[in-house]
Amino acid sequence: MFEEVDKSSGEIVNLTPNASNTVQPVALMRLGVFVPTLKSLKNRKKNTLSRTDASEELTRLSLARAEGFDKVEITGPRLDMDNDFKT
């Protein structure tokens, strides 16, 4: 079971995952994993990798605890404004 505070009312909401639904961790969106590289050509670096330590946020999840994870690190290329955000 997870607890989340409703920002509009301040009420604590209990979230319980089961076979038909799951709780998506909002913590992932707050980590900075999805931060793009600079668009300007003079400050831009090619193939820039981003490394984020998500241990504190993700090891609280029961799945991570059940699997024995105590250090969670997300590594990968940064988002590219020219390619990843084309419309």
N, C-alpha and C positions, 0 to 999 in steps of 0.2 A: 504494500500500500504506500502511496506517495501523498504528501500534503503540498498543496499549492495555495497561495494567498490570492484571493480575488481582489485585484487592484482597485476596482470601483467601489466595493463594499468593505474590504478589509477582512471578509469572512474567510476562514480556512476551509478549503474544499478538499475532500479525500478522493484520490484517484486510485481506482483498483483495476489493474489489468486482468483480463481473463481470456478465455479461448476466442472470444469474438471481437475483442478490442485491445489495444495496447496504449501505453502512455509514451508519447514522443518527448524526449528530453529537450526542453527549451534551452537547457544549458549549452547544447551544441551550437545554437545560433549566437550565443553570447561570447563564444570563445575567440572570435577573430579569425577563424579558419576560412571564412568566406570573404576576406578582405582582398580586393583586387590590387594589382600593381598600378603604378602611376601610368597615366595615359601619355603624358608628354614624352617625346622621343629623347630629349636630352637627359632626363633623369631615369629613364627606363632601363631595367636590366633584364636580359633574356634568361629564360630558364631559372627564374628565382624560385627557390623552394621555401615553403613555409613549414615550420615545425612548431607544434602546439602541444604543451603538456596538459592533458585533460584528466589527469589522475584524480584530482580533488573532486571534480564534478561527476565523473562517470563511475568511480568506484563506489559511490553511494547507491547505485542501482543494484537491485537484488540479483540481476543476471550476472553482472560483473563480479559481485561477491561470490555467487554460487560457482563461477568458473575459476575463482582464485586470482582474478586480476588485481594487482595493487599499483601498477604503473601503466598508464594508458597514454600513448603519444601518437598524435596524428601528423603524418608527414606527407607532403605532396606539392605539386606545382601551384603557385599562386594563380588566381584568376587573371585572365588577360582581358582588359577593357575592349580591345579591338576585335577579339574573336568570341569571347564568352558572352558578350552582351549585345551581339548583333540582333537587329530586329528585321 
